[in-house]
């Protein structure tokens, strides 16, 4: 069985600028992964152990 390749993600010019200027010397894919985990946690999509919750989390677009 072959491993599933992660999707190719195109970033905006602004994101590229942030990565280049604020995270110099760091691996961009790792920085983006950390950002995704932080957002998913803040949005309530991850449990305390960092696993994806089933059918949970905040309703998109709503802030409480």
Buried (B, 14 or more C-beta within 10 A) or exposed (E): EEEEEEEEEEEEEEBEEBBEEEBEEEEEEEBBEEBEEEEBBEBEBBEEEEEEEEEEBEEEEEEE
